[in-house]
Amino acid sequence: MKEKILLAAAIEMNYRGIKFTIDQVAEKLGISKKTIYQYYPSKDVLITEVVAMALADVEEQASEILADTERDFVERIKDLMLLEPKKFGKTNDWVMEDIKRHRPRDWEKIEKLKYNQTIILSEFLEDGIARGIVAEMNTKVAARLLLGACRELSQYDFLVENKLDFMQARKLLTDIFLNGILKGNTDHK
């Protein structure tokens, strides 16, 4: 029951932001608020658990990608760069902005995961360099560059203004990162 409540809360949070109510979660599950409070003493705890579940989901996916050495390196790096929680469907872009604005402790955890992902990406790029797949570069700078770019691309106002969602913006960033900005075999005078 605990996980069902968590998933229902995640869906409500994705639909309504952090302004969802325990009543809405209870109604969605056909249970009483009292039942929810048996598992989660407050909405605050429930939101923190939803964020923790999303972060654990992303970490688990990253581990699976890194462990799958049979897959193509480029496909694995794309998958690492495009990770997002999958347990409760696509996250609405504005929900992240909502968390950032109103839940600083939870946002700090999200930022910590992003930072940890830069370390993983840096190590992955170093492996690619050692294997002759990736051009020589400062992998720590490359990984931080991606982290900074993702932060900028996640600005909700920017996404709306450019008629993009965060995943589309990340796919464009991934393409630029992996393929560069210059056309192949051209004179660069």
C-alpha positions as CSV (number, residue, x, y, z in Angstrom):
1,M,0.0,0.0,0.0
2,K,2.9,2.4,0.8
3,E,4.2,2.3,-2.8
4,K,0.7,2.7,-4.2
5,I,0.3,5.8,-2.2
6,L,3.7,7.1,-3.2
7,L,2.9,6.5,-6.9
8,A,-0.5,8.1,-6.7
9,A,1.0,11.1,-4.9
10,A,3.7,11.3,-7.6
11,I,1.0,11.3,-10.3
12,E,-1.0,14.0,-8.5
13,M,2.2,16.0,-7.9
14,N,3.0,15.8,-11.6
15,Y,-0.5,17.0,-12.5
16,R,-1.0,19.7,-9.8
17,G,2.5,20.4,-8.5
18,I,3.2,20.5,-4.8
19,K,-0.2,22.0,-4.3
20,F,-1.9,18.6,-4.6
21,T,-3.9,17.5,-1.5
22,I,-3.9,14.3,0.5
23,D,-7.7,14.2,-0.3
24,Q,-6.9,14.0,-4.0
25,V,-4.4,11.2,-3.4
26,A,-7.0,9.3,-1.2
27,E,-9.7,9.8,-3.8
28,K,-7.5,8.5,-6.6
29,L,-6.8,5.3,-4.6
30,G,-10.3,5.0,-3.2
31,I,-9.0,5.0,0.4
32,S,-9.3,7.3,3.3
33,K,-6.9,10.1,4.3
34,K,-6.4,8.3,7.6
35,T,-5.0,5.3,5.6
36,I,-2.5,7.6,3.9
37,Y,-1.5,9.1,7.3
38,Q,-0.8,5.6,8.6
39,Y,2.1,5.4,6.1
40,Y,3.1,9.0,5.7
41,P,2.6,11.4,8.7
42,S,2.3,14.5,6.5
43,K,2.1,15.8,3.0
44,D,5.6,17.2,3.5
45,V,7.0,13.7,4.1
46,L,5.1,12.3,1.2
47,I,6.6,14.9,-1.2
48,T,10.1,14.2,0.1
49,E,9.5,10.5,-0.5
50,V,8.2,11.2,-4.1
51,V,11.4,13.1,-4.8
52,A,13.5,10.4,-3.2
53,M,11.8,7.7,-5.3
54,A,12.4,9.7,-8.5
55,L,16.1,10.2,-7.7
56,A,16.5,6.5,-6.8
57,D,14.8,5.6,-10.2
58,V,17.3,7.8,-12.1
59,E,20.3,6.4,-10.1
60,E,19.1,2.8,-10.8
61,Q,18.8,3.5,-14.5
62,A,22.3,5.1,-14.6
63,S,23.7,2.0,-13.0
64,E,22.0,-0.3,-15.5
65,I,23.4,1.8,-18.4
66,L,26.9,1.8,-17.0
67,A,26.8,-2.0,-16.4
68,D,25.5,-2.8,-19.9
69,T,28.9,-2.9,-21.6
70,E,27.5,-4.9,-24.6
71,R,25.7,-1.8,-25.9
72,D,27.2,0.8,-28.1
73,F,29.2,3.5,-26.3
74,V,27.4,6.4,-28.1
75,E,23.9,5.0,-27.3
76,R,24.9,4.6,-23.6
77,I,26.2,8.1,-23.3
78,K,23.0,9.4,-24.9
79,D,20.9,7.4,-22.5
80,L,23.0,8.8,-19.6
81,M,22.5,12.3,-20.7
82,L,18.7,11.9,-21.2
83,L,17.9,10.2,-17.9
84,E,14.6,11.0,-16.2
85,P,12.4,9.3,-13.7
86,K,10.2,6.7,-15.4
87,K,8.2,5.0,-12.6
88,F,5.4,7.5,-12.8
89,G,5.6,8.8,-16.3
90,K,7.0,11.9,-17.9
91,T,7.5,14.7,-15.4
92,N,6.0,18.0,-16.4
93,D,8.6,20.7,-16.7
94,W,6.9,23.2,-14.4
95,V,6.8,20.7,-11.6
96,M,10.6,21.0,-11.3
97,E,10.3,24.7,-11.1
98,D,7.7,24.3,-8.4
99,I,10.1,22.1,-6.4
100,K,12.9,24.5,-7.0
101,R,10.9,27.5,-5.7
102,H,9.0,25.9,-2.8
103,R,11.0,22.9,-1.6
104,P,14.7,24.0,-1.2
105,R,15.7,20.9,0.7
106,D,14.3,18.6,-2.0
107,W,15.8,20.8,-4.7
108,E,19.2,20.5,-3.0
109,K,18.9,16.7,-3.3
110,I,18.1,17.0,-7.0
111,E,21.1,19.3,-7.5
112,K,23.3,16.8,-5.7
113,L,22.2,14.0,-8.0
114,K,22.9,16.2,-11.0
115,Y,26.4,16.9,-9.6
116,N,27.0,13.2,-9.0
117,Q,25.9,12.5,-12.5
118,T,28.6,14.9,-13.8
119,I,31.2,12.8,-12.0
120,I,29.8,9.6,-13.5
121,L,29.7,11.2,-17.0
122,S,33.3,12.5,-16.6
123,E,34.5,8.9,-15.7
124,F,32.5,7.5,-18.6
125,L,34.1,10.0,-21.0
126,E,37.5,9.1,-19.6
127,D,36.8,5.5,-20.4
128,G,35.8,6.5,-23.9
129,I,39.1,8.4,-24.4
130,A,41.1,5.4,-23.2
131,R,39.2,3.2,-25.6
132,G,39.8,5.6,-28.5
133,I,36.1,6.4,-29.0
134,V,36.1,10.0,-27.5
135,A,38.4,12.8,-28.5
136,E,41.0,14.0,-26.0
137,M,39.4,16.6,-23.7
138,N,39.1,17.7,-20.1
139,T,36.3,15.4,-19.1
140,K,35.6,17.3,-15.9
141,V,35.0,20.5,-17.8
142,A,32.9,18.7,-20.4
143,A,30.7,17.2,-17.7
144,R,30.3,20.5,-15.8
145,L,29.5,22.2,-19.1
146,L,26.7,19.8,-19.6
147,L,25.4,20.3,-16.0
148,G,25.4,24.0,-16.5
149,A,23.7,23.7,-19.9
150,C,21.0,21.5,-18.4
151,R,20.4,24.0,-15.6
152,E,19.9,26.7,-18.1
153,L,17.7,24.6,-20.4
154,S,15.5,23.6,-17.5
155,Q,14.4,27.3,-16.9
156,Y,10.7,27.0,-17.5
157,D,10.3,30.5,-19.0
158,F,13.0,29.6,-21.6
159,L,11.2,26.4,-22.5
160,V,7.9,28.1,-22.9
161,E,9.4,30.9,-24.9
162,N,11.1,28.5,-27.3
163,K,8.1,26.0,-27.5
164,L,10.2,23.2,-26.1
165,D,9.9,20.8,-23.3
166,F,12.9,19.9,-21.2
167,M,13.4,16.5,-22.9
168,Q,13.4,18.1,-26.3
169,A,16.0,20.7,-25.1
170,R,18.2,17.9,-23.6
171,K,18.0,16.0,-26.9
172,L,19.2,19.0,-28.7
173,L,22.0,19.6,-26.2
174,T,23.0,15.9,-26.5
175,D,23.2,16.2,-30.3
176,I,25.3,19.3,-30.1
177,F,27.6,17.8,-27.5
178,L,28.1,14.5,-29.4
179,N,28.2,15.9,-32.9
180,G,29.6,19.4,-32.4
181,I,28.6,22.6,-34.2
182,L,30.8,22.3,-37.3
183,K,29.9,20.5,-40.4
184,G,32.2,17.6,-41.4
185,N,34.8,18.0,-44.2
186,T,34.5,21.8,-44.6
187,D,37.1,24.5,-44.9
188,H,37.1,26.4,-41.6
189,K,38.8,29.6,-42.8
